Amino acid sequence: MSQKTPPFIKEVEDEKCNSRPENPQTITPVNEDPLQNLQLASQEVLEKAQQNGRSRCPKCTASRMFYCYTCYVPVEAVPTGDLPRVKLPFKIDIIKHPNETDGKSTAAHAKLLAHEDVTVYTYPCIPEYEDQKHEILLVFPGPDSVSVADSVMCLQKYMKSDICFKQDDDSADEPSPKHRKHSFQDVEAPNETKQSSTNKDKEQINMRTKLKTVIFIDSTWNQTNKIISDERLQGLVQVELTTRKTCFWRHQKGKPDTYLSTIEAIYYFLKDYHMHILKKDYKGEYDNLLFFFSFMCKLVKKAKHSAGKL
């Protein structure tokens, strides 16, 4: 790969797998740039780094532009103190396919900008989620996926279901299995009256039903099946994002432009969570997650314009 062309301008064959088309009316109009009104920190540090060219990673000494995508740290030409820091309301686990090229993934942006709250795992090395399913969401489209607005309600039903089945297990003569596996088709407990019979149960649900982790898969569409079918991810509440138009420059021609890159999916999930779950006006709290992404988009557009492709 020639060093004259930054790796983030190269076109690739596959798109990221974090959203799919739903209602065409929700798609961003073609003449509207979803990145134009972001409330971002100054990108002057990136402008200077881009003018000076590649710099070394302070950890592995590899030559990189802006940041090292293997060490998740900015290069020497980009002081850490000049980068924005984003605090998230929950933890994010990113599960990356082992064949996903590090330099082509936007997952690194999340780790760089929200370092304390983001963990990147390379499949098959992922956590065991069995005992925390009532406080975890998996962002991935599927037949049982729900909207962000409905996701917490599903977690509450999950908790009610667990309480009910634990009560049933306690009254049984025989010991119950260690884990009861159930999908979100049976999240509605069979005895609704029993679930809500006491205020104590309701209080317990309210205290314990709290979103703690959101999982994203960093992979091309062709690589998703193995990860999403892993038994450790079964039974989780799956969330499908409201359709938005991607700004990702590595988009396959001929495919819908409603497939989001990983960092876009994380950003839009947080934005929807803020508005639909927390019921707050969004005032740019998570815009800086697109700090690198928006800057690279501008570089790509400028390069294409110069080449007469726009």
N, C-alpha and C positions, 0 to 999 in steps of 0.2 A: 504493500500500500504506500503510495507516494505521500511524503510528508507535506507536499504543497497543498494537498486537499485534506482538510481536517476530517477525521473519521465520522464526525456527526453529520457531514454533508453527503456521505455515501448513501445510495439507495439500496435497500435490502428487499428480499422477496416476501417476507412474512410480516404480518402486523401483530400487535400485542392483543392479548385475549382478556380484556377486562370489562368489555361491554358489548352489547349487540343491539341491532335496531329494534325499536319498539314502535312508537307512534311517530310518523314522519312530522307531525305538527310540533313536536318538541325539539326538532333538530335546529341548531343555530342557523339562521339565514346565511346564505353564501356571502352576502355583502357585509356581514358583521364579523368583526374580529373579536373573539372572546378574550383575547389577551390585552386588548387596548386600554381597558380601564382598571387594570390591576394596581393595587397599592403596594408597590415594591420598594425595597431599600435601593439606595444608589448602586447602579451597576458600573460605576466608574472603574472599580477595581478589575472587572472583567474586560472592560474596554482597553485598559492599559495592558493587561495580560495578553489579549488577543493581538495587539499591535507588536508586542515583544516576541510573540511566538511561544513555542513549547518551553516548559520548565521542568525541573526534576521533582519527583515525589520525595518528601523528606524522610519517608520510611524505606521504600524499596529502591529509590534513586532512578526509577524508570522515567523516561521522558514523556510528559503528558501535557495536555492543554486544559487549563483551569483546575482540574482535580484528578486524583488517581482513582480509577474505577475499580481497582482491586484492594486498595488499602482504605478507601473511603475517607481520604483527607485531601485538602486543597494542596496544590503544588506550591513551591517556594515563592513563586511570583504572586500568589494570591494569599495574603495574610489572613489567618483564621479570624482575627478580630474584625476584619472588614466584611465578613459574611454575616447575613442575618441568621438568627436562631429562632426556630419555630417550636413552641410548646404545644403538644397535642393533648387532647382530653382522654386519651387511652393509648395503649401500646399497639404498634403495628408490626406484624410479622410478614415479611415478604419471602415467599418460597420460590426460588429461582431454579429453572431447569438447568442441569449441568452442561447442556449443549448451548445454552444461551450465551452469546458473546458479551463479555463484560463491557466492552467499549461501546456497544450498541444499546445497552439497557439504560433506562432512565431511573431504575430503582436506586442507583447510587445517589441521585439528587435528594431523595427522601432521607437517606442515611446521613448525608452531609449536613442537611439543613435542620433535621430533627433528630440529631444523633442519640439523645438519651431515650427516645421513645420508639425508635425503629431498629429492628433486628432483621438481618438478611440471612436466610438459610439456603444452602444449596442442596436440592433434593438428591438422595432420599433422606438427608439429615434434617428432620423437622421434629418439633416437639410432640409430645403425647397430649392430646386435647380432651381425652375421654372424660375426665372429672371436672372440666371447666366449660362444657358445652352450653351451659345456661348463661354464659357471659362472653361468648365469642360469636363473631359474625364472619362469614366467608364471602368475599365479593367475587362472585362468578355467576354468569347466567346459567339457568337450568330450568327444567320443567316445574320445580317447586320453589323457584326463587321469588323473593318478595321485594317490595320497594324499601328504600331507606326509612320512609315514614312508618311502615308497618313492621320493621325489623325488631324493635324493642318490644312491641306487643307480642311478637312470636317468642322472644326470650322469656317474657313473663308467663306465657302459656307453657313453655318448656319447664319453667320452675314449678308451676302448679302441677304439671304432669308428674314431675319427679317426686313432689311432696305426697301426691296421692298414691303413687306406686310404693313409696317407702312406707306409708301407712298400711297399705295392703300387705307388704312384706312383713311388717312388724306383727300383724295379727295372724300370720300363717304359722302352721305347726312346723313346717320344714324350712330350713334356711334358704334364703333366696340366692340366686346367682350373684356373682360379684358385680356385674354390670348388666343393665337392661338396655339393649340396643333398640332404638326406635327412630324412625324418620319423622319428618315434619308433617307427614300425612296423618300420623297418629298423635300429634302433639296435643290435640283436643282430648283431654282426659275423659274416660268413659263415664265417670260419675261426677258431673259438674256440681251437683248439690254437695257432695262430700268434699270437693276441693275447696268450696267457699263456705264451709260450715262454721268456721270460727274466725274471729278477727285476728287471732294469733297467727293463723296461716297467712292471712293477707299481709300482716306486718312483716312476717318472715320473707314473703315474696318481695315486698317493696325494699327491704333491706338488702337482700341477696341478689336481686335482679339488677345488675349493673354491668353495663358494657365495659369490658376490660381489655379486650384484644380484637383487632380486626385483621383478617388474613387476606393477602393479595397474592396472586400467582403471577410471577414474572416469566413469561414464556411466549413463544409464538403459538398461533392457533394449532399448528401441526404437532406441537409438542405437549399439548395440555392433557390429553387423555390419561397418560400414566399418572400424572400428579393428582388430578381431580378424582380419579378412581381409587386412590390410596385409602386403605381402611381407616387411617388416622383422621381423615377428613370427612368421613361418612357421618351423617346425622347432625351436621352443623347447619345452622340457619344460613341459607344462601341468599345473598342480596344482589339484585340486578339494578344497575344505575339507570336513572332516567337518561334517555338517549341525548347525547350531545355530539357535536361535530368536533373531531380531533384536529389539532394543529400539528400533530406529529409529522416530521419531515420524512420519516422512513415508512411511508405508506405504500402498500402495493397497489399499483394501478389496476383498475377494474374491480376492486373490492369496495364495499361500503366505507364511507368516511366517518362512520359512527363507532369504529373500534378505537378505544382509547389506549394511549400508552400508559405504563404503570403509574407514572407520577401524575398524569391527568386524572386517572381513576381515583388515586388517593386524595387528590385535591378536591374533586367534585363530591366524593363521599363525605369528606369533612364539611364541606359547604352545605350539603343537604342535611347532614346530621345537626349542624348548628341551627339551621332554619326550621327543620321539621321535627326534630326530637327535642332540642333545647328551647325551641320556640323563640328564638332571638333574631333580631335583625342582623344580617351579615354585613360587617363593616371592614372586610378585608383581612380578618384575623389569620387566615391561612394562605394568603396570596403569595407570600414569600417562598412557599414550597415550589413555586414556578419561577424562582429567581434565575436558575441556570437555564431551565427549559425555554422561557420566554426570550432570553438573550440569544440562545442558539437558534431559535426560530427566526429572529431578526437577521442573524448572519446567513442563514440558509436562503431566506427571501432575497437578501441583498446579492448573494452569489448567483442565484437563479436569474435575478433581474439583469445582472451584468452579462450573463451568458445568453440573454434573450429568451429565457424560458418562461418568463412571466409577462 
